[in-house]
Amino acid sequence: MPRKASGKFDKNKYGQEYHAKYYTARNLKFKKDEDADVLAKLDSVPSKTDYVRQLIRADIKKSGEH
C-alpha cells in the first residue's frame, strides 16, 4: 500500500477530529426481559437519536426547565 505524502488532506483524520469536537455519545443499557416494551419501541422508530431527543425536549418543556 502506498504511503501518503505528508501535508496531504487526510479525510479519516479530519472526520475523527470533527466528530470528537462536535459529537458526544451516551451508552444506555436495558434488560431484555424487563425492558422488552422499551426496546420494541426503540426498534420501531426510524431514528433512535431523534426519538430520544424529542422525548427529552418535550419533558424539558413540560417541566419548565430551560
PDB file of N, CA, C and O in Angstrom, chain B, residues numbered from 101:
ATOM      1  N   MET B 101       0.850  -1.172   0.000  1.00  0.00           N
ATOM      2  CA  MET B 101       0.000   0.000   0.000  1.00  0.00           C
ATOM      3  C   MET B 101       0.898   1.238   0.000  1.00  0.00           C
ATOM      4  O   MET B 101       1.803   1.346   0.827  1.00  0.00           O
ATOM      5  N   PRO B 102       0.653   2.170  -0.922  1.00  0.00           N
ATOM      6  CA  PRO B 102       1.485   3.368  -0.983  1.00  0.00           C
ATOM      7  C   PRO B 102       1.240   4.272   0.217  1.00  0.00           C
ATOM      8  O   PRO B 102       0.123   4.362   0.727  1.00  0.00           O
ATOM      9  N   ARG B 103       2.275   4.923   0.648  1.00  0.00           N
ATOM     10  CA  ARG B 103       2.162   5.850   1.773  1.00  0.00           C
ATOM     11  C   ARG B 103       1.699   7.203   1.269  1.00  0.00           C
ATOM     12  O   ARG B 103       2.000   7.597   0.142  1.00  0.00           O
ATOM     13  N   LYS B 104       0.962   7.912   2.115  1.00  0.00           N
ATOM     14  CA  LYS B 104       0.502   9.255   1.763  1.00  0.00           C
ATOM     15  C   LYS B 104       1.651  10.226   1.965  1.00  0.00           C
ATOM     16  O   LYS B 104       2.428  10.111   2.913  1.00  0.00           O
ATOM     17  N   ALA B 105       1.740  11.170   1.064  1.00  0.00           N
ATOM     18  CA  ALA B 105       2.756  12.215   1.216  1.00  0.00           C
ATOM     19  C   ALA B 105       2.345  13.112   2.375  1.00  0.00           C
ATOM     20  O   ALA B 105       1.164  13.411   2.554  1.00  0.00           O
ATOM     21  N   SER B 106       3.315  13.532   3.146  1.00  0.00           N
ATOM     22  CA  SER B 106       2.994  14.404   4.281  1.00  0.00           C
ATOM     23  C   SER B 106       2.418  15.716   3.769  1.00  0.00           C
ATOM     24  O   SER B 106       2.803  16.206   2.708  1.00  0.00           O
ATOM     25  N   GLY B 107       1.507  16.268   4.525  1.00  0.00           N
ATOM     26  CA  GLY B 107       0.877  17.527   4.147  1.00  0.00           C
ATOM     27  C   GLY B 107      -0.380  17.348   3.319  1.00  0.00           C
ATOM     28  O   GLY B 107      -1.075  18.329   3.056  1.00  0.00           O
ATOM     29  N   LYS B 108      -0.697  16.143   2.903  1.00  0.00           N
ATOM     30  CA  LYS B 108      -1.923  15.907   2.136  1.00  0.00           C
ATOM     31  C   LYS B 108      -3.109  15.812   3.092  1.00  0.00           C
ATOM     32  O   LYS B 108      -2.962  15.450   4.259  1.00  0.00           O
ATOM     33  N   PHE B 109      -4.277  16.142   2.572  1.00  0.00           N
ATOM     34  CA  PHE B 109      -5.504  16.084   3.359  1.00  0.00           C
ATOM     35  C   PHE B 109      -5.831  14.635   3.716  1.00  0.00           C
ATOM     36  O   PHE B 109      -5.874  13.767   2.844  1.00  0.00           O
ATOM     37  N   ASP B 110      -6.057  14.388   4.981  1.00  0.00           N
ATOM     38  CA  ASP B 110      -6.401  13.053   5.458  1.00  0.00           C
ATOM     39  C   ASP B 110      -7.874  13.066   5.875  1.00  0.00           C
ATOM     40  O   ASP B 110      -8.220  13.551   6.952  1.00  0.00           O
ATOM     41  N   LYS B 111      -8.719  12.535   5.020  1.00  0.00           N
ATOM     42  CA  LYS B 111     -10.159  12.563   5.252  1.00  0.00           C
ATOM     43  C   LYS B 111     -10.542  11.836   6.537  1.00  0.00           C
ATOM     44  O   LYS B 111     -11.398  12.316   7.280  1.00  0.00           O
ATOM     45  N   ASN B 112      -9.928  10.693   6.809  1.00  0.00           N
ATOM     46  CA  ASN B 112     -10.243   9.944   8.025  1.00  0.00           C
ATOM     47  C   ASN B 112      -9.884  10.724   9.276  1.00  0.00           C
ATOM     48  O   ASN B 112     -10.670  10.775  10.222  1.00  0.00           O
ATOM     49  N   LYS B 113      -8.712  11.328   9.292  1.00  0.00           N
ATOM     50  CA  LYS B 113      -8.292  12.109  10.447  1.00  0.00           C
ATOM     51  C   LYS B 113      -9.219  13.309  10.651  1.00  0.00           C
ATOM     52  O   LYS B 113      -9.603  13.632  11.775  1.00  0.00           O
ATOM     53  N   TYR B 114      -9.566  13.959   9.546  1.00  0.00           N
ATOM     54  CA  TYR B 114     -10.481  15.103   9.625  1.00  0.00           C
ATOM     55  C   TYR B 114     -11.815  14.658  10.227  1.00  0.00           C
ATOM     56  O   TYR B 114     -12.356  15.329  11.105  1.00  0.00           O
ATOM     57  N   GLY B 115     -12.345  13.525   9.753  1.00  0.00           N
ATOM     58  CA  GLY B 115     -13.625  13.023  10.256  1.00  0.00           C
ATOM     59  C   GLY B 115     -13.567  12.707  11.740  1.00  0.00           C
ATOM     60  O   GLY B 115     -14.504  13.011  12.478  1.00  0.00           O
ATOM     61  N   GLN B 116     -12.475  12.100  12.180  1.00  0.00           N
ATOM     62  CA  GLN B 116     -12.317  11.784  13.602  1.00  0.00           C
ATOM     63  C   GLN B 116     -12.254  13.055  14.437  1.00  0.00           C
ATOM     64  O   GLN B 116     -12.878  13.128  15.495  1.00  0.00           O
ATOM     65  N   GLU B 117     -11.513  14.051  13.979  1.00  0.00           N
ATOM     66  CA  GLU B 117     -11.394  15.305  14.715  1.00  0.00           C
ATOM     67  C   GLU B 117     -12.725  16.048  14.755  1.00  0.00           C
ATOM     68  O   GLU B 117     -13.096  16.617  15.782  1.00  0.00           O
ATOM     69  N   TYR B 118     -13.438  16.040  13.636  1.00  0.00           N
ATOM     70  CA  TYR B 118     -14.740  16.706  13.561  1.00  0.00           C
ATOM     71  C   TYR B 118     -15.711  16.067  14.550  1.00  0.00           C
ATOM     72  O   TYR B 118     -16.375  16.769  15.312  1.00  0.00           O
ATOM     73  N   HIS B 119     -15.793  14.754  14.539  1.00  0.00           N
ATOM     74  CA  HIS B 119     -16.715  14.066  15.443  1.00  0.00           C
ATOM     75  C   HIS B 119     -16.315  14.261  16.907  1.00  0.00           C
ATOM     76  O   HIS B 119     -17.183  14.410  17.767  1.00  0.00           O
ATOM     77  N   ALA B 120     -15.046  14.261  17.192  1.00  0.00           N
ATOM     78  CA  ALA B 120     -14.594  14.480  18.567  1.00  0.00           C
ATOM     79  C   ALA B 120     -14.972  15.875  19.049  1.00  0.00           C
ATOM     80  O   ALA B 120     -15.288  16.068  20.223  1.00  0.00           O
ATOM     81  N   LYS B 121     -14.938  16.841  18.146  1.00  0.00           N
ATOM     82  CA  LYS B 121     -15.228  18.229  18.511  1.00  0.00           C
ATOM     83  C   LYS B 121     -16.734  18.498  18.647  1.00  0.00           C
ATOM     84  O   LYS B 121     -17.144  19.237  19.542  1.00  0.00           O
ATOM     85  N   TYR B 122     -17.560  17.909  17.773  1.00  0.00           N
ATOM     86  CA  TYR B 122     -18.962  18.288  17.697  1.00  0.00           C
ATOM     87  C   TYR B 122     -19.962  17.247  18.201  1.00  0.00           C
ATOM     88  O   TYR B 122     -21.146  17.558  18.336  1.00  0.00           O
ATOM     89  N   TYR B 123     -19.525  16.040  18.479  1.00  0.00           N
ATOM     90  CA  TYR B 123     -20.454  14.985  18.893  1.00  0.00           C
ATOM     91  C   TYR B 123     -20.026  14.379  20.220  1.00  0.00           C
ATOM     92  O   TYR B 123     -18.860  14.424  20.614  1.00  0.00           O
ATOM     93  N   THR B 124     -21.026  13.810  20.893  1.00  0.00           N
ATOM     94  CA  THR B 124     -20.775  13.019  22.087  1.00  0.00           C
ATOM     95  C   THR B 124     -21.716  11.820  22.044  1.00  0.00           C
ATOM     96  O   THR B 124     -22.728  11.856  21.343  1.00  0.00           O
ATOM     97  N   ALA B 125     -21.408  10.792  22.759  1.00  0.00           N
ATOM     98  CA  ALA B 125     -22.239   9.596  22.761  1.00  0.00           C
ATOM     99  C   ALA B 125     -22.600   9.223  24.197  1.00  0.00           C
ATOM    100  O   ALA B 125     -21.840   9.464  25.135  1.00  0.00           O
ATOM    101  N   ARG B 126     -23.761   8.639  24.333  1.00  0.00           N
ATOM    102  CA  ARG B 126     -24.209   8.116  25.617  1.00  0.00           C
ATOM    103  C   ARG B 126     -24.578   6.661  25.411  1.00  0.00           C
ATOM    104  O   ARG B 126     -25.242   6.318  24.432  1.00  0.00           O
ATOM    105  N   ASN B 127     -24.161   5.822  26.307  1.00  0.00           N
ATOM    106  CA  ASN B 127     -24.453   4.402  26.214  1.00  0.00           C
ATOM    107  C   ASN B 127     -25.509   4.056  27.253  1.00  0.00           C
ATOM    108  O   ASN B 127     -25.330   4.329  28.440  1.00  0.00           O
ATOM    109  N   LEU B 128     -26.595   3.464  26.815  1.00  0.00           N
ATOM    110  CA  LEU B 128     -27.668   3.065  27.711  1.00  0.00           C
ATOM    111  C   LEU B 128     -27.778   1.552  27.696  1.00  0.00           C
ATOM    112  O   LEU B 128     -27.629   0.921  26.649  1.00  0.00           O
ATOM    113  N   LYS B 129     -28.038   0.973  28.857  1.00  0.00           N
ATOM    114  CA  LYS B 129     -28.208  -0.473  28.940  1.00  0.00           C
ATOM    115  C   LYS B 129     -29.642  -0.773  29.353  1.00  0.00           C
ATOM    116  O   LYS B 129     -30.205  -0.120  30.231  1.00  0.00           O
ATOM    117  N   PHE B 130     -30.212  -1.767  28.707  1.00  0.00           N
ATOM    118  CA  PHE B 130     -31.567  -2.193  29.019  1.00  0.00           C
ATOM    119  C   PHE B 130     -31.563  -3.692  29.293  1.00  0.00           C
ATOM    120  O   PHE B 130     -30.807  -4.440  28.673  1.00  0.00           O
ATOM    121  N   LYS B 131     -32.405  -4.126  30.219  1.00  0.00           N
ATOM    122  CA  LYS B 131     -32.570  -5.556  30.476  1.00  0.00           C
ATOM    123  C   LYS B 131     -33.581  -6.088  29.460  1.00  0.00           C
ATOM    124  O   LYS B 131     -34.673  -5.544  29.300  1.00  0.00           O
ATOM    125  N   LYS B 132     -33.190  -7.151  28.790  1.00  0.00           N
ATOM    126  CA  LYS B 132     -34.019  -7.692  27.716  1.00  0.00           C
ATOM    127  C   LYS B 132     -35.413  -8.075  28.185  1.00  0.00           C
ATOM    128  O   LYS B 132     -36.394  -7.846  27.477  1.00  0.00           O
ATOM    129  N   ASP B 133     -35.507  -8.660  29.379  1.00  0.00           N
ATOM    130  CA  ASP B 133     -36.821  -9.108  29.844  1.00  0.00           C
ATOM    131  C   ASP B 133     -37.640  -7.969  30.450  1.00  0.00           C
ATOM    132  O   ASP B 133     -38.819  -7.825  30.124  1.00  0.00           O
ATOM    133  N   GLU B 134     -37.052  -7.170  31.312  1.00  0.00           N
ATOM    134  CA  GLU B 134     -37.788  -6.108  31.999  1.00  0.00           C
ATOM    135  C   GLU B 134     -38.105  -4.918  31.096  1.00  0.00           C
ATOM    136  O   GLU B 134     -39.106  -4.232  31.306  1.00  0.00           O
ATOM    137  N   ASP B 135     -37.271  -4.672  30.104  1.00  0.00           N
ATOM    138  CA  ASP B 135     -37.438  -3.504  29.244  1.00  0.00           C
ATOM    139  C   ASP B 135     -37.833  -3.872  27.819  1.00  0.00           C
ATOM    140  O   ASP B 135     -37.590  -3.106  26.886  1.00  0.00           O
ATOM    141  N   ALA B 136     -38.441  -5.040  27.650  1.00  0.00           N
ATOM    142  CA  ALA B 136     -38.790  -5.513  26.313  1.00  0.00           C
ATOM    143  C   ALA B 136     -39.686  -4.516  25.575  1.00  0.00           C
ATOM    144  O   ALA B 136     -39.537  -4.327  24.367  1.00  0.00           O
ATOM    145  N   ASP B 137     -40.621  -3.875  26.295  1.00  0.00           N
ATOM    146  CA  ASP B 137     -41.516  -2.913  25.659  1.00  0.00           C
ATOM    147  C   ASP B 137     -40.746  -1.683  25.174  1.00  0.00           C
ATOM    148  O   ASP B 137     -41.016  -1.161  24.092  1.00  0.00           O
ATOM    149  N   VAL B 138     -39.799  -1.232  25.973  1.00  0.00           N
ATOM    150  CA  VAL B 138     -38.984  -0.069  25.603  1.00  0.00           C
ATOM    151  C   VAL B 138     -38.117  -0.408  24.398  1.00  0.00           C
ATOM    152  O   VAL B 138     -38.009   0.385  23.463  1.00  0.00           O
ATOM    153  N   LEU B 139     -37.507  -1.574  24.419  1.00  0.00           N
ATOM    154  CA  LEU B 139     -36.652  -1.996  23.311  1.00  0.00           C
ATOM    155  C   LEU B 139     -37.461  -2.160  22.025  1.00  0.00           C
ATOM    156  O   LEU B 139     -36.992  -1.799  20.946  1.00  0.00           O
ATOM    157  N   ALA B 140     -38.659  -2.698  22.137  1.00  0.00           N
ATOM    158  CA  ALA B 140     -39.514  -2.852  20.958  1.00  0.00           C
ATOM    159  C   ALA B 140     -39.864  -1.494  20.364  1.00  0.00           C
ATOM    160  O   ALA B 140     -39.860  -1.324  19.144  1.00  0.00           O
ATOM    161  N   LYS B 141     -40.164  -0.533  21.225  1.00  0.00           N
ATOM    162  CA  LYS B 141     -40.489   0.811  20.730  1.00  0.00           C
ATOM    163  C   LYS B 141     -39.276   1.437  20.053  1.00  0.00           C
ATOM    164  O   LYS B 141     -39.396   1.996  18.963  1.00  0.00           O
ATOM    165  N   LEU B 142     -38.117   1.348  20.685  1.00  0.00           N
ATOM    166  CA  LEU B 142     -36.909   1.908  20.082  1.00  0.00           C
ATOM    167  C   LEU B 142     -36.611   1.258  18.735  1.00  0.00           C
ATOM    168  O   LEU B 142     -36.187   1.932  17.796  1.00  0.00           O
ATOM    169  N   ASP B 143     -36.831  -0.035  18.642  1.00  0.00           N
ATOM    170  CA  ASP B 143     -36.579  -0.731  17.389  1.00  0.00           C
ATOM    171  C   ASP B 143     -37.581  -0.362  16.301  1.00  0.00           C
ATOM    172  O   ASP B 143     -37.317  -0.576  15.117  1.00  0.00           O
ATOM    173  N   SER B 144     -38.723   0.188  16.690  1.00  0.00           N
ATOM    174  CA  SER B 144     -39.776   0.510  15.714  1.00  0.00           C
ATOM    175  C   SER B 144     -39.632   1.907  15.108  1.00  0.00           C
ATOM    176  O   SER B 144     -40.274   2.213  14.103  1.00  0.00           O
ATOM    177  N   VAL B 145     -38.809   2.742  15.699  1.00  0.00           N
ATOM    178  CA  VAL B 145     -38.682   4.120  15.189  1.00  0.00           C
ATOM    179  C   VAL B 145     -37.532   4.209  14.187  1.00  0.00           C
ATOM    180  O   VAL B 145     -36.533   3.502  14.319  1.00  0.00           O
ATOM    181  N   PRO B 146     -37.674   5.080  13.184  1.00  0.00           N
ATOM    182  CA  PRO B 146     -36.632   5.188  12.167  1.00  0.00           C
ATOM    183  C   PRO B 146     -35.298   5.703  12.720  1.00  0.00           C
ATOM    184  O   PRO B 146     -34.233   5.275  12.274  1.00  0.00           O
ATOM    185  N   SER B 147     -35.358   6.622  13.692  1.00  0.00           N
ATOM    186  CA  SER B 147     -34.131   7.184  14.259  1.00  0.00           C
ATOM    187  C   SER B 147     -34.241   7.212  15.775  1.00  0.00           C
ATOM    188  O   SER B 147     -35.023   7.981  16.333  1.00  0.00           O
ATOM    189  N   LYS B 148     -33.469   6.384  16.427  1.00  0.00           N
ATOM    190  CA  LYS B 148     -33.478   6.351  17.894  1.00  0.00           C
ATOM    191  C   LYS B 148     -33.021   7.682  18.472  1.00  0.00           C
ATOM    192  O   LYS B 148     -33.574   8.165  19.460  1.00  0.00           O
ATOM    193  N   THR B 149     -32.018   8.264  17.854  1.00  0.00           N
ATOM    194  CA  THR B 149     -31.496   9.552  18.329  1.00  0.00           C
ATOM    195  C   THR B 149     -32.572  10.626  18.286  1.00  0.00           C
ATOM    196  O   THR B 149     -32.780  11.336  19.270  1.00  0.00           O
ATOM    197  N   ASP B 150     -33.257  10.752  17.156  1.00  0.00           N
ATOM    198  CA  ASP B 150     -34.297  11.776  17.038  1.00  0.00           C
ATOM    199  C   ASP B 150     -35.444  11.508  18.001  1.00  0.00           C
ATOM    200  O   ASP B 150     -35.989  12.436  18.598  1.00  0.00           O
ATOM    201  N   TYR B 151     -35.808  10.248  18.152  1.00  0.00           N
ATOM    202  CA  TYR B 151     -36.908   9.893  19.051  1.00  0.00           C
ATOM    203  C   TYR B 151     -36.574  10.264  20.489  1.00  0.00           C
ATOM    204  O   TYR B 151     -37.389  10.891  21.166  1.00  0.00           O
ATOM    205  N   VAL B 152     -35.410   9.894  20.962  1.00  0.00           N
ATOM    206  CA  VAL B 152     -34.997  10.203  22.337  1.00  0.00           C
ATOM    207  C   VAL B 152     -34.866  11.720  22.507  1.00  0.00           C
ATOM    208  O   VAL B 152     -35.274  12.270  23.530  1.00  0.00           O
ATOM    209  N   ARG B 153     -34.306  12.380  21.520  1.00  0.00           N
ATOM    210  CA  ARG B 153     -34.158  13.841  21.575  1.00  0.00           C
ATOM    211  C   ARG B 153     -35.518  14.521  21.727  1.00  0.00           C
ATOM    212  O   ARG B 153     -35.669  15.433  22.540  1.00  0.00           O
ATOM    213  N   GLN B 154     -36.509  14.079  20.944  1.00  0.00           N
ATOM    214  CA  GLN B 154     -37.854  14.656  21.022  1.00  0.00           C
ATOM    215  C   GLN B 154     -38.483  14.422  22.393  1.00  0.00           C
ATOM    216  O   GLN B 154     -39.102  15.324  22.957  1.00  0.00           O
ATOM    217  N   LEU B 155     -38.326  13.211  22.928  1.00  0.00           N
ATOM    218  CA  LEU B 155     -38.890  12.911  24.243  1.00  0.00           C
ATOM    219  C   LEU B 155     -38.270  13.788  25.327  1.00  0.00           C
ATOM    220  O   LEU B 155     -38.978  14.310  26.188  1.00  0.00           O
ATOM    221  N   ILE B 156     -36.969  13.948  25.285  1.00  0.00           N
ATOM    222  CA  ILE B 156     -36.282  14.750  26.300  1.00  0.00           C
ATOM    223  C   ILE B 156     -36.686  16.215  26.182  1.00  0.00           C
ATOM    224  O   ILE B 156     -36.941  16.872  27.191  1.00  0.00           O
ATOM    225  N   ARG B 157     -36.746  16.727  24.964  1.00  0.00           N
ATOM    226  CA  ARG B 157     -37.151  18.136  24.784  1.00  0.00           C
ATOM    227  C   ARG B 157     -38.592  18.370  25.231  1.00  0.00           C
ATOM    228  O   ARG B 157     -38.899  19.420  25.794  1.00  0.00           O
ATOM    229  N   ALA B 158     -39.476  17.404  24.987  1.00  0.00           N
ATOM    230  CA  ALA B 158     -40.862  17.531  25.449  1.00  0.00           C
ATOM    231  C   ALA B 158     -40.899  17.544  26.974  1.00  0.00           C
ATOM    232  O   ALA B 158     -41.665  18.304  27.566  1.00  0.00           O
ATOM    233  N   ASP B 159     -40.086  16.718  27.610  1.00  0.00           N
ATOM    234  CA  ASP B 159     -40.013  16.672  29.060  1.00  0.00           C
ATOM    235  C   ASP B 159     -39.464  17.979  29.628  1.00  0.00           C
ATOM    236  O   ASP B 159     -39.965  18.482  30.634  1.00  0.00           O
ATOM    237  N   ILE B 160     -38.456  18.514  28.994  1.00  0.00           N
ATOM    238  CA  ILE B 160     -37.886  19.797  29.436  1.00  0.00           C
ATOM    239  C   ILE B 160     -38.940  20.900  29.334  1.00  0.00           C
ATOM    240  O   ILE B 160     -39.102  21.704  30.253  1.00  0.00           O
ATOM    241  N   LYS B 161     -39.641  20.928  28.222  1.00  0.00           N
ATOM    242  CA  LYS B 161     -40.681  21.947  28.016  1.00  0.00           C
ATOM    243  C   LYS B 161     -41.798  21.800  29.047  1.00  0.00           C
ATOM    244  O   LYS B 161     -42.279  22.792  29.595  1.00  0.00           O
ATOM    245  N   LYS B 162     -42.209  20.557  29.306  1.00  0.00           N
ATOM    246  CA  LYS B 162     -43.273  20.272  30.267  1.00  0.00           C
ATOM    247  C   LYS B 162     -42.885  20.674  31.685  1.00  0.00           C
ATOM    248  O   LYS B 162     -43.707  21.201  32.434  1.00  0.00           O
ATOM    249  N   SER B 163     -41.633  20.424  32.049  1.00  0.00           N
ATOM    250  CA  SER B 163     -41.213  20.704  33.415  1.00  0.00           C
ATOM    251  C   SER B 163     -40.766  22.146  33.614  1.00  0.00           C
ATOM    252  O   SER B 163     -40.490  22.560  34.740  1.00  0.00           O
ATOM    253  N   GLY B 164     -40.693  22.902  32.547  1.00  0.00           N
ATOM    254  CA  GLY B 164     -40.325  24.312  32.650  1.00  0.00           C
ATOM    255  C   GLY B 164     -38.844  24.558  32.849  1.00  0.00           C
ATOM    256  O   GLY B 164     -38.444  25.678  33.166  1.00  0.00           O
ATOM    257  N   GLU B 165     -38.019  23.535  32.671  1.00  0.00           N
ATOM    258  CA  GLU B 165     -36.575  23.716  32.764  1.00  0.00           C
ATOM    259  C   GLU B 165     -36.113  24.417  31.500  1.00  0.00           C
ATOM    260  O   GLU B 165     -36.548  24.026  30.417  1.00  0.00           O
ATOM    261  N   HIS B 166     -35.327  25.349  31.566  1.00  0.00           N
ATOM    262  CA  HIS B 166     -34.697  25.967  30.400  1.00  0.00           C
ATOM    263  C   HIS B 166     -35.633  26.748  29.587  1.00  0.00           C
ATOM    264  O   HIS B 166     -35.238  27.324  28.573  1.00  0.00           O
TER     265      HIS B 166
END
